[in-house]
């Protein structure tokens, strides 16, 4: 059977266009784009590219220093 030729794809697209109409196809594509955007946002840990970066914790907190034996303690 193999791959479909270009003329086959044109006929398939024409049938889809006639069945759904131009308005419904644009709605489907818009919904698909929103879904992909939310999927990408969840993959990146919930932070979108347009979201502001919020640092974790208080920037005025006491720094943590590593001791020679590998333990961590707060600086005094």
SEVO-457084 format. One record per residue: x, y, z of N, C-alpha, C, O, CB in turn; residue in one letter. Coordinates in nm, 3 decimals, padded with zeros to 5 digits. Glycine has a CB too. Layout:
N
    n.xx    n.yy    n.zz   ca.xx   ca.yy   ca.zz    c.xx    c.yy    c.zz    o.xx    o.yy    o.zz   cb.xx   cb.yy   cb.zz residu
       X       Y       Z       X       Y       Z       X       Y       Z       X       Y       Z       X       Y       Z      A
...
//
This chain:
76
    n.xx    n.yy    n.zz   ca.xx   ca.yy   ca.zz    c.xx    c.yy    c.zz    o.xx    o.yy    o.zz   cb.xx   cb.yy   cb.zz residu
  00.084 -00.118  00.000  00.000  00.000  00.000  00.089  00.124  00.000  00.072  00.212 -00.085 -00.096 -00.001  00.122      X
  00.184  00.134  00.094  00.283  00.240  00.089  00.231  00.377  00.130  00.121  00.392  00.184  00.338  00.248 -00.048      X
  00.312  00.475  00.102  00.279  00.614  00.136  00.175  00.669  00.039  00.168  00.630 -00.077  00.406  00.702  00.133      X
  00.096  00.761  00.090 -00.003  00.827  00.005  00.065  00.939 -00.073  00.156  01.005 -00.022 -00.121  00.883  00.089      X
  00.021  00.960 -00.194  00.080  01.066 -00.276  00.018  01.201 -00.237 -00.074  01.206 -00.155  00.058  01.038 -00.428      X
  00.069  01.306 -00.295  00.022  01.441 -00.264 -00.126  01.456 -00.300 -00.201  01.521 -00.228  00.106  01.546 -00.339      X
 -00.167  01.397 -00.410 -00.308  01.408 -00.451 -00.400  01.340 -00.349 -00.512  01.387 -00.326 -00.329  01.346 -00.591      X
 -00.355  01.232 -00.288 -00.434  01.166 -00.184 -00.450  01.257 -00.062 -00.559  01.268 -00.006 -00.369  01.034 -00.142      X
 -00.341  01.322 -00.021 -00.347  01.412  00.095 -00.438  01.531  00.068 -00.510  01.576  00.157 -00.206  01.462  00.131      X
 -00.437  01.582 -00.056 -00.525  01.695 -00.090 -00.671  01.652 -00.079 -00.753  01.728 -00.028 -00.495  01.746 -00.234      X
 -00.703  01.533 -00.126 -00.841  01.484 -00.117 -00.881  01.464  00.029 -00.992  01.499  00.068 -00.857  01.351 -00.194      X
 -00.792  01.408  00.110 -00.822  01.389  00.253 -00.846  01.524  00.321 -00.942  01.538  00.396 -00.706  01.314  00.323      X
 -00.761  01.621  00.295 -00.778  01.754  00.355 -00.907  01.821  00.308 -00.972  01.889  00.386 -00.658  01.843  00.323      X
 -00.943  01.803  00.183 -01.067  01.858  00.131 -01.189  01.797  00.200 -01.283  01.868  00.233 -01.074  01.836 -00.020      X
 -01.186  01.666  00.220 -01.297  01.599  00.289 -01.308  01.647  00.434 -01.417  01.673  00.484 -01.278  01.445  00.285      X
 -01.194  01.659  00.502 -01.193  01.708  00.641 -01.247  01.851  00.646 -01.326  01.885  00.734 -01.050  01.703  00.701      X
 -01.205  01.933  00.552 -01.252  02.072  00.547 -01.404  02.078  00.524 -01.473  02.159  00.586 -01.178  02.149  00.435      X
 -01.455  01.993  00.436 -01.599  01.991  00.409 -01.679  01.939  00.528 -01.790  01.986  00.553 -01.628  01.907  00.286      X
 -01.624  01.843  00.600 -01.695  01.786  00.716 -01.701  01.883  00.833 -01.806  01.899  00.895 -01.629  01.657  00.760      X
 -01.589  01.947  00.865 -01.582  02.030  00.984 -01.601  02.178  00.957 -01.648  02.249  01.046 -01.451  02.009  01.051      X
 -01.569  02.226  00.842 -01.581  02.368  00.811 -01.463  02.447  00.864 -01.390  02.401  00.951 -01.710  02.423  00.868      X
 -01.445  02.569  00.810 -01.328  02.648  00.849 -01.331  02.695  00.994 -01.226  02.703  01.058 -01.316  02.769  00.759      X
 -01.448  02.725  01.049 -01.456  02.773  01.187 -01.421  02.666  01.288 -01.350  02.692  01.385 -01.595  02.826  01.216      X
 -01.470  02.547  01.265 -01.445  02.437  01.358 -01.298  02.395  01.355 -01.241  02.360  01.458 -01.536  02.317  01.326      X
 -01.237  02.396  01.237 -01.095  02.358  01.227 -01.008  02.458  01.302 -00.912  02.418  01.369 -01.051  02.349  01.078      X
 -01.039  02.588  01.291 -00.958  02.686  01.364 -00.978  02.673  01.514 -00.884  02.694  01.591 -00.994  02.829  01.319      X
 -01.100  02.637  01.557 -01.124  02.612  01.700 -01.043  02.493  01.749 -00.984  02.497  01.858 -01.274  02.589  01.726      X
 -01.039  02.387  01.669 -00.964  02.267  01.707 -00.815  02.299  01.716 -00.747  02.256  01.809 -00.988  02.153  01.606      X
 -00.764  02.375  01.620 -00.622  02.410  01.621 -00.588  02.500  01.740 -00.482  02.487  01.800 -00.582  02.479  01.489      X
 -00.679  02.593  01.773 -00.657  02.678  01.890 -00.654  02.598  02.018 -00.570  02.622  02.105 -00.766  02.785  01.898      X
 -00.747  02.503  02.032 -00.750  02.417  02.150 -00.624  02.329  02.156 -00.570  02.306  02.264 -00.876  02.330  02.150      X
 -00.580  02.281  02.041 -00.458  02.200  02.037 -00.337  02.283  02.081 -00.252  02.234  02.155 -00.436  02.144  01.895      X
 -00.330  02.408  02.036 -00.220  02.495  02.076 -00.220  02.524  02.225 -00.115  02.526  02.289 -00.226  02.624  01.999      X
 -00.339  02.547  02.281 -00.349  02.570  02.427 -00.308  02.446  02.504 -00.239  02.455  02.606 -00.493  02.610  02.465      X
 -00.350  02.329  02.455 -00.313  02.204  02.522 -00.163  02.180  02.519 -00.105  02.140  02.619 -00.384  02.088  02.458      X
 -00.101  02.205  02.404  00.044  02.188  02.395  00.118  02.288  02.483  00.221  02.256  02.541  00.089  02.202  02.250      X
  00.064  02.410  02.492  00.126  02.511  02.578  00.122  02.471  02.724  00.221  02.486  02.796  00.058  02.646  02.560      X
  00.007  02.420  02.770 -00.003  02.378  02.909  00.081  02.253  02.935  00.137  02.237  03.044 -00.149  02.352  02.947      X
  00.091  02.164  02.835  00.176  02.046  02.849  00.322  02.087  02.864  00.394  02.034  02.949  00.158  01.952  02.728      X
  00.367  02.181  02.781  00.505  02.228  02.789  00.531  02.298  02.922  00.640  02.286  02.980  00.537  02.323  02.671      X
  00.432  02.372  02.970  00.446  02.441  03.097  00.462  02.342  03.212  00.543  02.365  03.302  00.326  02.533  03.122      X
  00.386  02.234  03.209  00.397  02.132  03.313  00.530  02.057  03.304  00.584  02.017  03.408  00.282  02.035  03.303      X
  00.582  02.036  03.185  00.710  01.968  03.171  00.825  02.050  03.227  00.922  01.994  03.277  00.737  01.936  03.025      X
  00.814  02.182  03.220  00.921  02.268  03.270  00.905  02.299  03.418  00.971  02.389  03.470  00.926  02.398  03.191      X
  00.819  02.227  03.486  00.803  02.246  03.630  00.701  02.351  03.665  00.704  02.402  03.777  00.933  02.282  03.692      X
  00.613  02.385  03.576  00.508  02.481  03.605  00.547  02.625  03.583  00.465  02.715  03.601  00.465  02.464  03.744      X
  00.671  02.649  03.543  00.714  02.786  03.518  00.714  02.810  03.368  00.789  02.746  03.294  00.854  02.814  03.579      X
  00.630  02.905  03.323  00.628  02.939  03.181  00.741  03.034  03.148  00.810  03.084  03.237  00.495  03.002  03.143      X
  00.762  03.059  03.021  00.869  03.148  02.979  00.837  03.293  03.013  00.929  03.373  03.030  00.894  03.134  02.831      X
  00.710  03.328  03.024  00.671  03.465  03.052  00.651  03.490  03.202  00.627  03.604  03.243  00.545  03.500  02.977      X
  00.659  03.384  03.284  00.637  03.400  03.427  00.759  03.466  03.491  00.872  03.438  03.451  00.608  03.264  03.494      X
  00.737  03.554  03.590  00.851  03.614  03.658  00.920  03.509  03.745  00.856  03.418  03.798  00.807  03.734  03.744      X
  01.051  03.523  03.760  01.127  03.430  03.842  01.120  03.478  03.987  01.156  03.592  04.017  01.276  03.420  03.793      X
  01.072  03.391  04.074  01.059  03.424  04.216  01.161  03.338  04.291  01.151  03.215  04.287  00.912  03.399  04.270      X
  01.257  03.400  04.359  01.357  03.321  04.430  01.293  03.248  04.548  01.199  03.299  04.610  01.473  03.410  04.479      X
  01.344  03.130  04.578  01.294  03.052  04.690  01.364  03.096  04.816  01.486  03.113  04.818  01.313  02.900  04.665      X
  01.286  03.115  04.922  01.344  03.152  05.050  01.366  03.301  05.061  01.338  03.377  04.969  01.474  03.079  05.071      X
  01.416  03.341  05.174  01.441  03.481  05.204  01.585  03.514  05.168  01.677  03.442  05.209  01.412  03.512  05.354      X
  01.606  03.620  05.093  01.742  03.656  05.053  01.823  03.709  05.172  01.945  03.720  05.162  01.738  03.761  04.942      X
  01.757  03.742  05.283  01.825  03.794  05.401  01.855  03.684  05.502  01.900  03.714  05.613  01.741  03.903  05.466      X
  01.832  03.558  05.466  01.855  03.448  05.560  02.004  03.426  05.579  02.087  03.475  05.502  01.786  03.319  05.511      X
  02.036  03.350  05.682  02.175  03.320  05.714  02.230  03.222  05.612  02.167  03.120  05.585  02.187  03.264  05.857      X
  02.348  03.249  05.556  02.404  03.157  05.457  02.449  03.026  05.522  02.486  03.024  05.639  02.522  03.222  05.385      X
  02.445  02.920  05.446  02.488  02.789  05.494  02.628  02.764  05.441  02.655  02.779  05.322  02.389  02.677  05.448      X
  02.718  02.726  05.533  02.856  02.699  05.494  02.887  02.553  05.519  02.836  02.491  05.613  02.953  02.790  05.571      X
  02.972  02.499  05.435  03.012  02.360  05.448  03.131  02.350  05.542  03.227  02.427  05.530  03.045  02.298  05.310      X
  03.125  02.255  05.638  03.237  02.233  05.730  03.334  02.135  05.665  03.297  02.065  05.570  03.186  02.179  05.868      X
  03.456  02.128  05.714  03.556  02.039  05.654  03.513  01.891  05.653  03.554  01.817  05.563  03.687  02.052  05.729      X
  03.432  01.847  05.749  03.392  01.706  05.753  03.272  01.678  05.663  03.222  01.565  05.662  03.359  01.666  05.897      X
  03.225  01.777  05.587  03.116  01.758  05.492  02.980  01.797  05.547  02.884  01.804  05.471  03.112  01.617  05.448      X
  02.969  01.821  05.677  02.842  01.864  05.733  02.819  02.012  05.704  02.913  02.089  05.683  02.838  01.837  05.885      X
  02.693  02.048  05.703  02.661  02.189  05.679  02.609  02.251  05.808  02.534  02.188  05.882  02.557  02.205  05.564      X
  02.648  02.374  05.832  02.598  02.445  05.949  02.575  02.589  05.910  02.628  02.638  05.810  02.696  02.434  06.068      X
  02.494  02.657  05.991  02.467  02.798  05.964  02.585  02.882  06.010  02.648  02.851  06.111  02.337  02.844  06.035      X
  02.614  02.988  05.935  02.724  03.079  05.971  02.682  03.158  06.092  02.567  03.197  06.107  02.761  03.173  05.852      X
  02.781  03.182  06.180  02.749  03.256  06.303  02.795  03.397  06.295  02.777  03.474  06.389  02.812  03.189  06.422      X
//
